[in-house]
């Protein structure tokens, strides 16, 4: 069989055709413009088409000669992608298998179009064995469809036709249900994260989805189906602000996924990191520490997910009043060599955390010198200009950005001179963006801060208002609030105790 396959391949692939394949690093390409363009981009000598075109041709990116050069390099890079070295440390067993399976599947598809049927079928069967082992459901369904079709047209091989027809039916059903679970999950995320529906509407929809999907889990029995289904379950309880049940769902998902050899670190982390946030909100700090250690075991230091875990560990230390530990975590994150690779809201979030560390220093909870060493000097006007993404938001993580200057002003007594925001503009902001079910705690806390700011000239009236608002905040604990807990970088109750006792 194997020799027949070799003959099939030799017939299709000739030496002359091999010579025509352009890949990066060929000996005849050394010193060429394509090699020079590659080196220039990799070493950041060229950061745009404009710079590269000017260097090579003294023109701009519309120059046909430059576009030809750029497209030639792009084609070489795409061709070279088929020869990536997957023996490097960043490739685990599953990612290696995925790369080899999809590469060989593409080769089998090409061979079949050239009527090299024996080699195509042989390769597809080899790929299928690995695809089943690693649960690549979509790929399995596609391979079975092609093998079924091939053996239907092969005289005297009805057993293989029946075998692959049955496998095709099974995996098409699995693929359909995996897609349905994925579709439900993404639909919920769209409405829940972006606030396009009320939490009650999201909860009801998630409950409906979860009740439909969960009974199918034993028959589908794939990592992807469990992953999407249990994410729907997490959203079901998070949208009802039930952190305790969310933790239980995360634990159930982790128990299932940890027992399966095909579970990848990303799937496990998605539940572990959600559990980490819920435990912080529930003030279960000992369990939170254990979960954080597990999360770190799943990520590479300096990677995006590592910074996410560091962020949640920062909240853990803040919420448990271990402020010096929080400062140490902040320092480790922002001083990491890969911190500069963060951009947008992810980087701005750390800037915001640095501002709250400065506030803690003003309140006597940290040494100002220690904070300045890692977070720089706190210049109010410059600080406000550091938030390009958050500035476009009006709720969510923009809330702690709006609240910070008010609290700094209460401590320093220099609000409008420093930040230029009037009480009237803040009242308008509160009424427009915070007076809703999701941001109720933030609306209450803003009213408390404004009353505290007026205390010196509003006397007893301000005191009565602050007490009234404090009681309302007490009746709406974080577990019952609709907002993301991270909005309270420092819990409002803790902030109030520090501010009101000054």
C-alpha positions in Angstrom: 0.0 0.0 0.0 2.7 2.5 1.0 4.7 1.9 -2.2 1.6 2.5 -4.3 1.2 5.8 -2.4 4.8 6.7 -3.2 4.3 6.0 -6.9 1.2 8.2 -6.8 3.1 11.0 -5.2 6.1 10.7 -7.5 3.7 11.0 -10.5 2.2 14.3 -9.2 5.2 16.0 -7.6 8.2 16.5 -9.9 11.6 18.1 -9.2 10.9 21.0 -11.5 7.8 21.9 -9.6 9.7 21.8 -6.4 12.2 24.3 -7.8 9.4 26.8 -8.4 8.4 26.9 -4.7 9.5 30.2 -3.2 10.1 30.1 0.5 12.0 32.4 2.8 15.7 31.5 3.3 16.4 29.8 0.0 20.1 30.0 -0.8 19.4 31.9 -4.0 17.5 34.5 -2.1 20.4 35.6 0.1 21.1 39.3 -0.3 17.9 39.9 -2.2 15.5 42.7 -1.7 12.9 40.3 -0.3 15.4 39.1 2.4 16.3 42.8 3.1 12.7 43.7 3.5 12.1 40.8 5.8 15.1 41.8 8.0 14.0 45.4 8.0 10.6 44.5 9.3 11.8 42.0 11.8 14.3 44.4 13.3 11.7 47.3 13.1 13.8 49.4 10.7 10.6 49.6 8.7 7.3 50.3 10.5 5.1 51.1 7.5 4.8 50.6 3.8 5.7 54.3 3.3 9.1 53.8 5.0 9.9 50.6 3.2 9.0 52.0 -0.2 11.0 55.1 0.3 14.1 53.0 1.3 14.0 50.6 -1.7 12.6 52.8 -4.5 12.6 56.4 -3.2 8.8 56.5 -3.8 5.7 55.6 -1.8 3.5 52.5 -1.1 1.6 52.9 -4.3 4.7 52.3 -6.4 4.0 49.0 -8.5 7.6 47.9 -7.9 7.2 48.2 -4.1 3.9 46.4 -4.2 5.4 43.6 -6.2 8.3 43.2 -3.7 5.9 43.3 -0.8 3.6 40.6 -2.3 6.6 38.4 -3.2 7.7 38.4 0.5 4.2 37.8 1.6 3.9 34.7 -0.7 7.3 33.4 0.5 6.2 33.8 4.2 2.9 32.0 3.5 4.7 29.1 1.8 7.2 29.0 4.6 4.4 28.7 7.2 4.1 25.0 6.1 7.5 24.4 7.4 7.3 26.0 10.9 9.4 24.2 13.5 6.8 22.9 16.0 9.5 21.3 18.2 10.0 24.7 20.0 8.8 25.0 23.7 5.7 27.1 22.9 4.2 24.1 21.1 2.6 21.5 23.4 1.5 18.1 22.2 -2.0 19.2 21.2 -0.8 22.3 19.2 1.8 20.1 17.4 -0.9 17.6 16.5 -3.2 20.4 15.3 -0.5 21.9 13.1 0.4 18.5 11.5 -3.2 17.5 11.0 -4.3 20.6 9.2 -1.2 20.8 7.2 -1.5 17.1 6.0 -5.3 17.6 5.5 -4.5 20.5 3.1 -2.0 18.3 1.3 -4.5 15.5 1.0 -7.1 17.9 -0.4 -4.6 19.1 -3.1 -3.6 15.6 -4.0 -7.2 14.6 -4.4 -7.9 17.5 -6.8 -5.0 16.2 -8.9 -6.6 12.7 -8.9 -3.9 11.2 -6.8 -6.6 9.2 -4.9 -4.5 6.6 -3.3 -2.1 9.0 -1.6 -5.0 11.3 -0.7 -7.0 8.5 1.0 -3.8 7.2 2.7 -3.0 10.6 4.1 -6.6 11.3 5.2 -6.7 8.0 7.1 -3.5 8.9 8.9 -4.8 12.4 9.8 -8.1 10.9 11.0 -6.5 8.8 13.6 -4.7 11.8 15.1 -7.8 14.0 14.8 -10.0 11.5 16.7 -7.3 11.2 19.4 -7.2 15.0 19.9 -10.9 15.6 19.3 -10.6 17.9 16.3 -14.3 17.5 15.6 -14.7 19.8 12.6 -11.7 18.2 10.9 -12.9 14.7 11.7 -16.3 15.4 10.1 -14.7 16.8 6.9 -12.3 13.9 6.6 -15.1 11.3 7.1 -17.2 13.1 4.4 -14.3 12.8 1.9 -13.5 9.2 2.8 -17.1 8.3 2.6 -17.4 9.8 -0.8 -14.2 8.1 -2.0 -15.2 4.6 -0.8 -18.7 4.9 -2.2 -17.0 5.1 -5.6 -14.6 2.3 -5.0 -15.9 -1.1 -6.2 -15.9 -3.9 -3.7 -15.1 -1.8 -0.6 -18.6 -1.5 1.0 -17.2 -2.1 4.5 -15.1 1.1 4.5 -18.0 3.0 3.0 -20.3 1.9 5.8 -17.6 2.6 8.4 -16.9 6.1 7.3 -20.6 6.9 6.6 -21.4 6.0 10.2 -18.5 8.1 11.6 -19.5 11.0 9.4 -23.1 11.0 10.8 -21.8 10.8 14.4 -19.3 13.6 14.0 -21.5 15.9 11.9 -24.0 15.7 14.8 -21.2 16.5 17.3 -20.0 19.4 15.1 -23.6 20.7 14.9 -24.0 20.6 18.7 -20.6 22.1 19.3 -21.5 25.0 17.0 -24.9 25.4 18.8 -23.1 25.6 22.2 -20.6 28.1 20.7 -23.4 30.2 19.1 -25.3 30.3 22.4 -22.2 31.4 24.3 -21.2 34.1 21.9 -24.8 35.4 21.7 -24.8 35.7 25.5 -21.4 37.4 25.7 -22.6 40.0 23.1 -25.6 40.9 25.2 -24.1 40.5 28.6 -20.6 42.1 28.2 -21.8 44.9 26.0 -24.9 45.7 28.1 -27.3 45.2 25.2 -29.9 43.5 27.4 -30.7 43.7 31.1 -29.1 41.2 33.4 -32.6 39.6 34.0 -33.0 39.1 30.2 -29.5 37.6 29.9 -30.1 35.4 32.9 -33.4 34.0 31.5 -31.8 33.4 28.1 -28.7 31.7 29.6 -31.0 29.5 31.8 -32.9 28.4 28.7 -29.7 27.7 26.8 -28.1 25.8 29.7 -31.1 23.6 30.3 -31.1 22.7 26.6 -27.3 22.0 26.3 -26.4 20.3 29.5 -28.4 17.0 29.0 -26.6 16.6 25.6 -23.2 16.7 27.2 -22.8 12.9 27.8 -23.6 12.0 24.2 -21.5 14.8 22.6 -18.7 14.2 25.1 -16.1 16.6 23.7 -13.9 19.2 25.4 -15.3 22.0 23.2 -18.9 21.2 24.0 -18.2 21.1 27.7 -16.2 24.4 27.4 -19.0 26.3 25.6 -21.8 24.8 27.7 -20.3 25.5 31.0 -19.5 29.1 30.0 -23.2 29.5 29.3 -23.7 28.2 32.8 -21.3 30.7 34.3 -23.1 33.6 32.5 -26.4 32.2 33.8 -25.3 32.8 37.4 -23.1 35.8 36.9 -26.0 37.7 35.3 -28.0 37.0 38.5 -25.0 38.2 40.6 -24.7 34.7 42.2 -21.0 34.4 42.7 -21.4 31.3 44.9 -23.2 29.3 42.1 -20.7 30.7 39.5 -17.9 29.2 41.6 -19.7 25.8 41.7 -20.2 25.8 38.0 -16.5 26.6 37.4 -15.5 23.8 39.8 -17.8 21.4 38.0 -16.3 22.4 34.6 -12.7 22.1 35.9 -13.4 18.7 37.3 -14.6 17.5 34.0 -11.9 19.1 31.9 -9.0 18.2 34.2 -9.9 14.6 33.8 -9.7 14.7 30.0 -6.4 14.4 28.2 -7.4 16.7 25.4 -8.2 19.7 27.6 -5.8 22.6 26.9 -4.5 25.2 29.2 -6.7 27.9 27.7 -9.9 26.0 28.5 -8.9 25.3 32.0 -7.8 28.9 32.6 -11.1 30.3 31.3 -12.9 28.8 34.3 -10.1 29.1 36.8 -9.7 32.8 36.2 -13.5 33.3 36.4 -13.5 31.5 39.7 -10.6 33.7 40.9 -12.7 36.8 40.4 -15.8 35.4 42.1 -13.8 34.2 45.2 -12.4 37.7 45.6 -15.9 39.2 45.4 -17.1 36.6 48.0 -14.1 37.5 50.2 -12.9 33.9 50.3 -9.2 34.9 50.2 -7.6 31.6 51.2 -9.3 29.8 48.4 -8.6 32.7 46.1 -4.8 32.3 46.8 -4.9 28.6 45.9 -6.9 29.4 42.7 -4.3 32.1 41.8 -1.5 29.6 42.1 -3.4 27.2 39.8 -4.0 30.0 37.3 -0.3 30.8 37.2 0.5 27.2 36.5 -1.5 27.4 33.3 0.1 30.6 31.8 3.5 31.7 30.5 5.1 34.5 32.4 4.8 37.8 30.5 2.0 36.5 28.3 -1.3 38.3 28.0 -3.1 35.8 30.3 -0.3 36.1 32.9 -1.1 39.8 33.1 -4.8 39.0 33.5 -4.0 36.7 36.5 -1.7 39.3 38.0 -4.6 41.8 37.7 -7.0 39.6 39.6 -4.3 38.8 42.2 -3.9 42.6 42.6 -7.6 42.9 43.4 -7.3 40.0 45.8 -4.6 41.8 47.8 -6.5 45.1 47.8 -9.8 43.5 48.9 -8.0 41.6 51.7 -6.3 44.9 52.8 -2.8 43.6 52.0 -1.9 46.9 50.3 1.9 46.4 50.3 1.4 43.0 48.6 -0.8 44.8 46.0 2.0 47.3 45.4 4.5 44.5 45.0 2.2 42.8 42.4 1.8 46.0 40.6 5.5 46.5 40.5 6.2 43.0 39.1 3.6 43.6 36.4 4.5 47.1 35.1 8.3 46.4 35.4 8.1 43.2 33.3 9.9 43.5 30.0 6.7 42.5 28.1 4.5 45.1 29.8 5.0 47.5 26.9 3.3 45.0 24.6 0.0 45.6 26.3 -2.1 48.2 24.7 -5.5 49.8 24.8 -7.7 49.3 27.8 -5.5 46.5 29.2 -2.6 48.9 29.7 -4.8 51.8 30.9 -6.2 49.5 33.6 -2.8 49.2 35.1 -2.3 53.0 34.9 -5.6 53.3 36.8 -4.5 50.8 39.4 -1.4 52.9 39.9 -3.6 56.0 40.5 -5.4 54.1 43.3 -2.1 53.1 44.9 -1.3 56.8 45.0 -4.6 57.4 46.7 -3.8 54.7 49.3 -0.5 56.5 49.9 -2.4 59.8 50.5 -4.6 58.0 52.9 -1.6 56.7 54.9 -1.9 53.0 53.9 1.3 53.0 51.8 4.5 54.9 51.8 4.4 57.6 49.1 8.0 57.1 48.2 7.5 53.4 47.6 4.5 54.1 45.3 6.4 56.7 43.4 9.3 54.3 42.8 7.0 52.0 40.7 4.0 54.2 39.7 5.9 57.5 39.1 4.9 60.9 40.3 1.1 61.5 40.4 0.4 64.6 38.3 -3.4 65.0 38.1 -3.8 66.7 34.7 -1.3 64.3 33.1 -3.0 61.3 34.7 -6.3 62.3 33.3 -4.8 62.4 29.8 -3.5 58.8 30.0 -6.9 57.3 29.2 -7.6 57.3 25.5 -9.8 54.2 25.5 -11.5 54.6 28.8 -12.3 58.2 28.0 -14.6 57.0 25.3 -16.6 54.9 27.7 -19.2 56.3 30.0 -19.6 53.4 32.4 -17.8 50.2 33.2 -14.1 50.8 34.0 -14.5 54.5 33.3 -16.3 54.8 36.6 -13.2 54.4 38.8 -11.4 56.9 36.6 -14.2 59.4 37.2 -14.3 58.8 41.0 -10.5 58.9 41.6 -10.0 62.7 41.3 -13.0 63.4 43.6 -11.4 61.3 46.3 -8.0 62.8 45.7 -9.6 66.3 46.0 -11.2 65.3 49.3 -7.8 64.3 50.7 -5.8 67.3 49.3 -8.6 69.9 49.3 -7.8 71.1 45.7 -10.4 69.5 43.5 -11.5 72.0 40.9 -8.1 73.7 40.7 -6.5 70.3 40.0 -9.0 68.5 37.8 -11.4 71.2 36.5 -14.6 69.2 37.0 -17.6 70.9 38.6 -20.1 69.3 41.0 -22.8 70.1 38.5 -21.0 68.1 35.7 -20.6 65.1 38.0 -24.3 65.2 38.9 -25.2 65.1 35.2 -22.8 62.2 34.7 -24.4 60.3 37.6 -27.9 60.8 36.4 -27.1 59.9 32.8 -24.8 56.9 33.2 -25.0 55.6 36.8 -28.7 55.8 37.8 -29.5 52.3 36.6 -29.6 48.8 38.0 -26.1 47.9 36.9 -24.3 50.9 38.4 -26.5 51.5 41.4 -23.6 51.1 43.9 -21.4 53.6 42.0 -24.3 56.1 41.9 -24.7 55.8 45.6 -21.0 56.2 46.3 -20.7 59.2 44.0 -23.5 60.9 46.0 -21.7 60.1 49.2 -18.4 61.6 47.9 -20.2 64.8 46.7 -21.8 65.1 50.1 -18.5 64.6 51.8 -16.9 67.3 49.6 -19.7 69.7 50.7 -19.4 68.8 54.4 -17.3 71.8 55.4 -19.9 74.3 54.2 -23.1 72.2 54.3 -22.9 71.0 57.9 -25.6 68.8 59.3 -27.4 68.5 56.0 -24.3 66.8 54.4 -24.0 64.5 57.4 -27.6 63.4 57.2 -27.2 62.7 53.4 -24.0 60.8 53.9 -25.6 58.5 56.5 -28.7 57.9 54.3 -26.5 57.0 51.3 -24.3 54.8 53.5 -27.3 52.8 54.6 -28.4 52.3 51.0 -24.9 51.1 50.1 -25.0 48.6 53.0 -28.3 47.2 51.7 -26.8 46.6 48.2 -23.7 44.4 48.8 -21.4 43.7 45.9 -22.8 40.2 45.5 -26.2 41.7 44.7 -24.9 44.5 42.5 -25.0 44.2 38.7 -21.7 45.8 37.9 -18.4 44.1 37.3 -16.7 43.8 40.7 -13.5 45.2 39.2 -15.2 48.6 38.9 -14.5 48.9 42.6 -10.7 48.8 42.4 -10.9 49.4 46.2 -14.3 48.4 47.7 -16.5 51.4 48.3 -17.0 50.5 51.9 -13.3 50.4 52.5 -12.8 53.7 50.7 -15.5 55.4 52.7 -14.1 54.2 56.0 -10.7 55.7 55.1 -12.1 58.9 53.7 -14.6 59.7 56.4 -12.1 59.1 59.2 -9.6 61.7 58.0 
